[in-house]
């Protein structure tokens, strides 16, 4: 039941102690930090932490990027299970033991995933929960056939920050592909689930701190990068027999919606919105019309509704059901006067 934590770090010296402290409190069998040639004094912080908590520190001579750093950590890991951590996020108590417990009970599963609380990385203010639609109402196992059926309705229920993988499943599927950039982990997670199935628990196991300058956000928010990924990712998916034949088109719609939704955040990025959310003359005309007659929140909501109608990113029934379940859970856990 050994578990390895792999934590890449690049100039996150101001945050990494929070992540390491939360991880060390759950007693993983090993923590491997791959420092990607940080210049902010991170190495001294890591070495000081290692005096009290066993820690393997691997240092890159030059900056390689997050995916190569994760791959180096994976090659050094000895655990049966692997958790890909992030220096700017942190895990919740009991996460790793909960993951191991479900994976041991369902040995066919390639990964465990749970839920993450989203907070603003600067203010710490809660801003949402992920995934937006739960794949299961109760903790359990989903086999590959049912995973395919789920993907027809919903997506994005596997968050790397709240997922623990079987190491042999990752290695057998070729590991992380650096050519996919910030989506390398998302691609791998889907492939593992489609090949081996997955375990899910509707429990908050991690906190995801959202920063506008993060790699994943910049990939989605920069027009050239977002469009490049829209060209590359569906092609890779279509060429991979692990994915259903219809999934490439569904993924492209969902990628468009996700990028357009981010473009609608304040301040609105009309260029990105036009490129990702308005591929047709009809879409461009409707969105221009909305912004001629409305501004601010009403215009954003109306645009979002149109994009939802056109791109069908996820199940409305599932979205409403998950939101209701979370509201009821908050009500039952509220302290009594």
C-alpha positions, 0 to 999 in steps of 0.5 A: 500500500506504499504511496509516493508524493511527487511535488514539482517546484519552481519559485514557490518558496513562499507557498511550498511549506504549506503544501509540504506540511499538509502532505507530511501530516498524512504520512506518505511513504515518500515525498519527492520534490523536484525543484525545477531550477528555482531562483527564489531560495526554494532549495534552502527552504526544502533542505531545512524542511528535510531536517525534520521530515524525510524528503527526497530533493531532486534538482534540475540544473535548468528549468524544464517545466512542470510536466518533465519535473513530474516525469522525473519524480515518477521515475524516482518513485517507488510507491505502488500509488502516486500523488502528483502534488502542486506547490501552490495547493494543499491537501485536506486531512485524510485524503491519502488514506481515503484514496488508498482504502478505496483503491485497495478495495477495488484493485482493478481501478487505475485511480482514485479521485475526490472533490476540490474546494476552489479558492482565490489564490490571493485572498483565500476566498472560496469561489467554487467546487470541482467537479461541477458534476459528480460522476457518482452520488456515493463513494464507489468504483466505475468500470471502463464501460461506464466511464465511456458512458459518463464521458458522453454526458459530463467531463472534468471530474478527475482533478489531478490535485485530488487524484491518486494513481496506480503507478503501474497504470501510469507507466503502462500507458506511457506516462505524461506527455510533455507535448500536451503542456498543461493538459498532459495530466488531464489527458493521462487521467482520462486515459487511465479511467477509460482503460482501468476504471476509477474510484470516486468519493464525493468528499472534499480532499484538496484545496485548489488555489486559483491564480490567474498567472498559473500555467493552466490558466494562461494556456486557456486565457491566451488566444494563441495557446488556447487555439493551439490546444484546440488544434492539438488535443482533439487530434491526439484524442482521435488518434488514440484508441483508448478514447471513444471515436466520438470523444474528440468532437465532444472534447473540442466543444467542452474546451471551447466552452471552458476557454470562453467561460474564462474569457467572460470573467472580469475584465471580459476578453472579447478577443478570446471570447470571439475566437473560442466561443463564436466559431460561426457567423450565427454565434458572432452575430448573437454575441455581438447583439447581446453586448450591444443591448446589455453590459456587465453581469446581464451580458455575461450571463446571457452570453454564457447561456448562449454558449451553453446552448450551442456547445452543450458542455455538460449535463444540466440535470447532473449540474443541478443535482450536484449543486443541490446535493452540496447545498443539502450537505452544507445544511446537515453539517451546519453547527447547531445553535 
